[in-house]
Amino acid sequence: MKRLRFFVIPRWGLALGAPPKCGSTSIKRALDHSKVDYEIKYAHQLPDRLPVVFIVRHPLDRFKSLWRFRCVPGGDMVHGTGRDLHGMTPAQFWRYIRKAPADNHWVSQTKLLEGREATLVRLDDLEKWWDLGTPSKVPLLRYNETTGDCPTDAKLEAAILEHYADDVKLFEEAI
């Protein structure tokens, strides 16, 4: 598993972590447009007392977004592999990621946090948190947002929720 990169923003006195499909591209672009200095660090490199804000998404929504991102025509290939997953059904994609090497796009959000204490913010509340919780004057715009149906059934959804049970708890703890 690759480690998740955190945006460390010294002027704001915090680190921001957002797993793939949880607003990471939107955050990076807003920081770049804000012209605020930031560093990229991994969880184990963060200073002990630095407050961490971690963006979480309900695992089922994250899976569906990832399926649309990787499997629907026009979506992205798996980075570093050139593997084309276009045309896979959600069930086929689920079987693929259960056997595939760890990738931050489908590794548990809980694992990506690496045991750090953090203020948890739900993706759905990210724009509101950005406006109220940061001094940025640049709006947070959504990038890489996918829309459309992801045809799943109760059995597949139950398997996803069981696999990501810790992430469901993390999501429920978020503000």
C-alpha positions in Angstrom: 0.0 0.0 0.0 1.2 3.5 -0.8 0.9 5.9 2.1 -1.6 8.7 1.9 -0.1 12.2 1.4 -1.2 14.9 3.8 -1.2 18.6 2.9 0.7 20.4 5.7 -0.2 24.1 5.8 2.1 25.8 8.3 0.3 29.2 8.1 -3.0 27.5 9.0 -1.4 25.3 11.6 -2.9 22.1 10.4 -2.5 19.1 8.1 -5.3 18.0 5.7 -5.7 14.4 4.6 -8.1 13.3 1.9 -8.1 9.8 0.4 -8.7 9.4 -3.3 -12.4 10.0 -4.2 -12.7 12.1 -1.0 -11.9 15.6 -2.4 -8.1 15.4 -2.6 -7.9 17.0 -6.1 -10.3 19.8 -5.1 -8.2 20.5 -2.0 -4.9 20.6 -3.9 -6.3 22.9 -6.6 -7.8 25.2 -4.0 -4.5 25.4 -2.1 -2.6 26.1 -5.3 -5.0 28.9 -6.2 -4.8 30.3 -2.6 -1.1 30.7 -3.1 -0.6 29.3 0.4 2.6 27.4 1.1 2.1 23.8 1.9 4.2 20.7 2.1 3.3 17.1 1.4 4.0 14.6 4.2 3.0 11.1 5.1 1.1 10.4 8.4 4.2 9.1 10.2 6.1 12.3 9.2 3.5 14.7 10.8 4.5 16.5 14.0 2.8 14.9 17.0 0.9 18.0 18.0 -0.1 19.2 14.6 -3.9 19.2 14.3 -5.1 16.9 11.5 -8.3 17.2 9.5 -9.2 14.1 7.6 -11.9 13.9 5.0 -14.1 10.8 5.0 -16.7 9.4 2.7 -19.3 6.7 3.2 -17.6 3.5 1.9 -20.5 2.6 -0.4 -20.5 6.1 -2.0 -16.7 5.9 -2.3 -16.9 2.5 -4.1 -19.5 3.7 -6.5 -17.5 6.8 -7.3 -14.4 4.8 -7.9 -16.3 2.3 -10.1 -17.5 5.2 -12.3 -14.0 6.7 -12.3 -12.3 3.5 -13.3 -14.9 1.4 -15.2 -17.2 3.7 -17.1 -16.0 4.8 -20.6 -14.0 7.9 -20.3 -12.7 7.0 -16.8 -9.1 6.6 -15.7 -6.9 3.6 -15.9 -5.2 2.1 -12.8 -2.1 4.3 -12.2 1.2 2.6 -12.8 -0.3 -0.5 -14.3 -1.9 0.7 -17.5 -4.6 -1.8 -16.5 -7.9 -0.8 -18.3 -10.9 -1.7 -16.3 -13.5 -0.1 -18.6 -16.6 -2.2 -19.0 -16.4 -4.1 -15.7 -19.6 -4.3 -13.8 -19.6 -3.2 -10.2 -19.5 -6.9 -9.1 -16.6 -7.6 -11.4 -14.7 -4.5 -10.2 -15.3 -5.5 -6.5 -13.8 -9.0 -7.2 -10.9 -7.3 -9.0 -10.0 -4.9 -6.1 -10.4 -7.6 -3.5 -7.5 -9.5 -5.3 -5.5 -6.6 -6.7 -2.5 -5.1 -5.0 -3.3 -2.4 -2.5 -4.0 1.0 -4.1 -5.0 4.1 -2.1 -8.1 4.3 -4.2 -9.5 1.2 -2.6 -7.6 0.8 0.6 -9.6 1.4 3.8 -9.8 5.1 4.8 -9.1 3.9 8.4 -5.8 2.3 7.2 -4.8 5.5 5.3 -5.2 7.5 8.5 -2.6 5.3 10.1 -3.9 5.7 13.6 -3.6 9.5 13.7 -6.1 11.4 15.8 -8.0 13.7 13.5 -11.0 15.9 13.2 -13.1 13.9 10.7 -15.1 15.9 8.1 -17.5 14.2 5.8 -17.0 14.8 2.1 -20.5 16.2 1.8 -19.6 18.9 4.3 -16.1 19.7 2.9 -17.1 22.9 1.1 -18.9 24.2 4.2 -15.9 23.3 6.4 -13.5 24.9 3.9 -15.5 28.2 4.0 -15.7 28.2 7.8 -12.6 26.3 8.9 -9.9 27.8 6.8 -8.8 31.4 6.1 -8.8 30.7 2.4 -10.6 33.3 0.2 -10.6 30.8 -2.7 -13.7 28.7 -3.0 -13.3 24.9 -3.0 -14.5 23.7 -6.4 -15.3 20.1 -7.1 -13.0 18.2 -9.5 -13.1 14.6 -10.7 -16.7 14.4 -9.6 -18.5 11.5 -11.1 -22.2 11.2 -11.5 -24.6 8.5 -12.8 -25.9 5.2 -11.7 -23.8 2.4 -10.3 -25.9 -0.8 -10.5 -25.4 -2.7 -7.3 -27.5 -5.2 -5.5 -28.1 -5.9 -1.8 -25.5 -8.7 -1.7 -22.7 -6.6 -3.2 -23.5 -3.7 -1.0 -23.5 -5.9 2.1 -20.0 -7.3 1.1 -18.7 -3.8 0.6 -20.0 -2.6 3.9 -18.7 -5.7 5.7 -15.2 -5.2 4.2 -15.2 -1.5 5.1 -16.9 -1.8 8.5 -14.2 0.3 10.2 -14.7 3.0 7.6 -18.5 3.1 8.2 -17.7 3.7 11.9 -15.2 6.4 10.9 -17.8 8.1 8.7 -20.4 8.0 11.5 -17.9 9.7 13.9 -17.4 12.6 11.5 -18.7 16.0 12.2 
